């Protein structure tokens, strides 16, 4: 399946048409029970309040939720930065100025200057991100004719040594070795081991860092863990992050596919947490350019880990897992054949809905429907928006407070025997009825089939996407971060893999933190949709026209268009046998 990453020229006309449609719908009034978008109130500040829903009985607090004025809200982050190597550009997203650096292979000759003073880059680990990032860095530096060494550091006895050797890293040429030896001799250390392993080993890792070296992260999880302990990083080395907005296999696959298309790849955010010698920003931007990022935007480590951990529990994985389980059960219980129910849930979301959002935007999904289908979409959207927001709101608060981070650390420790208790590694989910039906559907699926554009499923999924966007917006995240975490990473990175192999395969084989999050939060989305949204539908609750009007006129659609035009027209190609099993899981998955 291919997921394009460029909005067609017709999107602006489609957007204008949709705004006119929105204006013709039920207008906002002071007594309306709907959602007031950021564009419809000058204060730009809202809070949740429980009220009843007009035209039907509210079922639970989420369905009765309403956005009302509140005295304060975090302003959207817009981080400026200075670079002496790369060209900084200003973009306007929904009325907010943000600063980015465009990527491109024509920038590779600048890498030696960006990495000035760095002789060795140590890539620690071989999980989801490390294989892709190590190979992309090595290839980009070679193209730049740089003599910087990219060396992999692994635990002694790790099964990953064989995989690293298979792609050209070796002890003989000095590009593969022990983890702590690699850390101690590297000028830039990219710490890409699992989050729980970082939490358990950070003290030893820090003790092996060279003074004035640079610690590089691709996730802010470690900062969150340190903050929960009242700690921060030692002050004798710099701390930066480059965070691709897609899983490792996507980072590598698009880099390889895009060798003929300048700038092809996965967008990245970057952060400079501390800079001991003034080099940190240029090193971070060089790292991102070397990965093949089409554009790189600024964030903070704190905002990154909040949006990332939250996102993978939301629309990137956990929430999608939950809503397809709920809808599959709903459809089959109402007489739909199992194969068709699977197509109308998983295949629809990971296929045609994602493709449409990727190439034309969310509004194009809505505008693809007939009048009757639009009514079905609206029923699903109206009933699902606040229940989804209810769980997303709770999830974000758990991440921000450190509770979710602590949960990941503790779960990682339960993978091993301790205190006289047995080990409890995560089991697989792929043997239940729904996922066995999925295997059958994919086996008979014609090449290139993206599944049906089912209006009710689309309404639920788009409601989830918009609810996640709104939580991040109200929590002060930049539009670049919001759009990449809630839209682009979903439809252009994860969903194509899930379409090729199934949602259960992703849940069973992605990063430990994401797998844990999906198992914990998917049932919450499943239950709240079943117990509130679908009950409201069955009880004949009226469609909240303010929700629909504000969806159609939300400024995020224009911001998504701008972000999409920052990267070239290259599709990610994911074959049916695409392999993204993490090395430590291979033995149990074969």
Secondary structure, 3 states (H helix, E strand, C coil): CEECCCCCCCHHHHHHHHHHHHHHCCCCCCCCCCCCCHHHCCCCCEEEEECCCCCCCCCHHHHCEEEEECCCCCCCCCCCCCCCCCCCEEEEECCEEEEEEECCHHHHHHHHHHCCCCCEEEEECCCCCHHHHHHHHHHHHHHCCCCCEEEEEECCCCCHHHHHHHCCCCCCCCCEEEHHHHHHHCCEEEECCCHHHHHHHHHHHHHHCCCCCEEEECCCHHHHHHHHCCCCCCCCCEEEEEEECCCHHHHHHHHHHHHHCCCCCCCEEEEEEECCCCCHHHHHHHHHHHHCCCEEEECCHHHHHHHHHHHHHCCCCHHHHHHHHHHHHHHHHCCCCHHHHHHHHHHHHHHHHHHHHHHHCHHHHHHCCCHHHHHHHHHHHHHHHHHHHHHHHHHHHHHHHCHHHHHHHHHHHHCCCECCECCCCCCCCCCCHHHHHHHHHHHCCCCCCCCCCCHHHHHHHHHHHHHHHHHHHHCCCCHHHHHHHHHHHHHHHHHHHHHHHCHHHHHHHCCHHHHHHHHHHHHHHHHHHHHHHHHHHHCCCCCCHHHHHHHHHCCHHHHHHHHHCCCCCCCEECCCCCCCCCHHHHHHHC
